[in-house]
Each structure stands twice: as structure tokens, then as C-alpha cells.
């Protein structure tokens, strides 16, 4: 059970909370735990048990699928203040594919235990709607990821990723490896390496070990169009 001072944050991110009865709210409070995961920890994979719904306090998660040859395709990422319902995919009966979830960095979160969330979903339509609404919104992210892989040139995909990372970190210096980029955009490290060399030759970026610096944002922005 979480501390009382943590409940304000949790309530602010669960829009069904005000629709709970006093009994339901008390039951939910008693079934939320603070959890933490080390960077790169795999907290959900094919065949693993449903844990429950996760609300991220700090850090972040990466949700991805794995091809038969071991290639990772990132579907979306979960940031602080956001909820991950795919860690409770066993209660979403229409989800028939397996996803993997890793901690992108050291992560602190709140876990709503699966048995409690499942019971509340059966009893309260607002809780059920919350789960499906969140899943539908994430499927938009999934479709965007698939659209990029299937229909966009690689230079555009890489430019979009770098632009998104700049916006996310509010910095033109990105501390990320080629291997990480490959996992995020569903490609091979060698392909990422070649395209980064092209970007460097065109004066868009500079590279150092483990970091990429965007030096011409306008050129990068043009590639995303």
C-alpha cells in the first residue's frame, strides 16, 4: 500500500478515480504498490504473468515486439505520468499478440495489482473504459510505428526519431548509442551507422562516443517533411 502523500499523484493520473465508490476507492488504495526496475530490466515478455497496470513516476518503459530473427521493433515508450496497460494485457481480451516491456532507465512506478484491477473493471464501467481507452490510444502509436517502418524512407525515419528525442530531452545533445537507435526504430545498427555518417557529411550532426549533437536543426527538420 502506498503512502497517503503519493495518492494525490496517482489520483491525478487515473481519470476514473472520482467515479469510484468509497468501498472501491479503499479497495484500490490497498492494492497499489510502489515498484522499481533497474535499467534494461525486462518486466514483461511473451508467456510471462500479467502484473497489472503501471503508472510511471520516474524513468520510462519501452514496449516492443520481437521478430523471429531477434530484431526488436519499438511500438511506443511510456514516460513519467503515463500509464502502461499492456503490462495487464490479460484483461484486454482482444489483444492477441505478445509484447515485451523493458525499463529504458532506472524506473519508479506504481503497480495496480492485476487481480484488483480486473475486479474493478468487472464492477465499474469507468475503470473498464479507462483500460480500453488507454489501449486504443496506444494502438495509434503502434500504427504510427508500423507506418514509418513500412512506408517511410530510412533517412526520414531517423530524422523524425532524432527530432522527437530533441523535443523529449529539450536538448540538441542526445546521449544515445547506435544500438539503442536501431532498437527504437526497428532497424540494424549498421544501417543506422551508415545514415548517421550521411547526416554528418551533410553537416546535420556531429558524433562523439555515445552521443549525437544536432548542429543544423533546419536541415534535420526538412528531412522529416
N, C-alpha and C positions, 0 to 999 in steps of 0.2 A: 504494500500500500504506500502511495506517495505522500509526501508531506503536504500540509494544507497550503503552504505558500506556493507550491508548484501547481496547484489545481487551477489557479487563475489562467496560467499559460495554456494548460490543457483544455479548459473550457472554451477559451477564445479560439481554438483551432477546430473544435468539434461542434459544428453548427446545429447538431441535433440535441445538444445538452439541455437547452431550455424546453425541449419537448418531452423530457423525461419526467416521470412521476418521482415523488420523493423516494419511494422504495427503489425505483430503477436507478436513480442517481446514486443512492447509497451503495447499491449492488455494484455499479460500475466503478465507483471510487475504490472499493475493496478489491477490485480485480485489475488494477493498473499497477505495474511495476516499473521502476527505473532500471534501465539496462544500459550496458555499454559494450562496444565492439572495437577491437583493435583494427587498424588499417589493414585492408585486404582480407579480413575475416569473411568467410562465406557463411551467411546466416540462413540462406535458403537455397535449395537446389532440387533437381528432379528427384522425386521419391522421398524427400525429407518431410518431416511432420510439419503441419501448419502451426505456426507460433501464435499468430494473432495480428492485430492491427498495430502498426508502429507510427508514432508521432516523433519526428526528429527534433531534438533540442539543439544539438550542435553537430558539426561534421556533415556527413552525407552518405547516401547509398547509391549504388549503380545497379540497375535492373537490366538483365541481358539474356539473350538466348545463345545456345551453343550448337554449332553445326556438327555434323558427323565427323568432319576432319579436325574438329577442335577450335574452329575460328569463332571468336566472340563477336556478337553483334549487339551493341548497346541500344536498348529500346528507349530508356529515359533515365534521368537521375533525380533523386529526391533530396531536396535542400532543407535547411533548418526551417521549422514552422510548417513543413508539409507532411502529409500523411501517406504511408505506403500500405495499401490494402492487398497487394499481391502476395504479401507475406501471410495473408489469411485467405489465399485463393480457394481453399477447400470449401468455403462458404459461398463462393461465387460459382454456382453450378454450371454456368455456360462457358467458363474458361477451361479449355481443353488442351492447352499447350503448356509446357513446362518452362518456367523462368528461373533464373539464378539471380541471387541478390548478394552483392558484396559491399562491405564498408569501404568507401573511397578513401577515407581517412579515419582517424580515431573519432568515434561517433558515440554520442549520448542520446538516448531516446526513451520514450515511454511506451511500454507494451501493454495493450489491452488484450488480455488472455483470450484465446480463441473460444473457449467454452462459454465465457461470459458474453463476448461479442455475438456469438451465434445465437445464444438465448435471447439477447436483447433484440437482435434482428428479427427473430420469430415473433416477439411480443410487440415491438414498436415499429411501425411502418417508417418513421422518420430515420431510425437507425439503419434499416434496410435500404432506404433511398440514399442515404449518405454513402454506403458502401458501393452501390451501383453507379451513383453519380461520379464518385471518385474514379471508379474503374473506367467509365466511359470517357472521362476527361483524359485519362492516361492512354486510352486507345488512340486518341488524337495524336499524342506524342509518338506512339508506335507507328501509326500510319505515316507521320512525317519522316520518321527514321527510314521506313521502307521506301518512301518516295525518293529520298535522297540516294539511297543505295541503287535503286532500280533505274532511275531516270536522269540523275544529275551527273555531269562530268566530275571527275575526281578533284580537279582544281577548285571548282565551285564548292564542293562538299567541304574541302579542307578550309577554304576561305570562310565559309559560314561557321565552321567549328571554332576557328581562331577568333572570329568576331564575337561569337557568343561567349567565349571564355574571357575576352577583354571586358565585355559588359558585366559578366558574372563577378569577376575579381576587381573590376574598376581599376585595371592596370594594363599597361601595354607590355609589361614583362610577365610572361607566362612560364611558371616553373612546372614544366611537364615534359615527359620523355616521349620519344617517337613511338615506343611500345605502347604507352598509355593512349596516345592519339589513335593508333591503329585499332586498339580495343574499342575506343569510343565511337569511331566512325565505321567499324566493320571492314577493315582492310588489313593489308600486311605491312609490317614495319618497313620493308624495303620500298614499297610503293610510297609510303609517307616520306621516307628519307629522300627519294628522288624528287618528289614535288616540292619539298622544303628547299632543296637545292635550287630549283627553278625560281621559287619565290625570293630566295636570297640573291640570285643573279639579276632578278628584276628590281632589286632594291626595296622589296616589301618588308623583309625581315632581316634580322641578324641572329645568329645562333651561337650559344655557348653550351657547355656541357650541362644538360638537364634544364635548359631554359631557352625560350624563344622571345625575342624582343621585336615588337611590331614598330617599324620605323616609318612606314608610309601607310597610314590608315586609309587615305583616299583610294590608293591603288587596291588595297585589300577590299575595301567596300565595293569597288567597281566589279570585282570578281564574283561577288555574292549576288549580283543582279541577273 
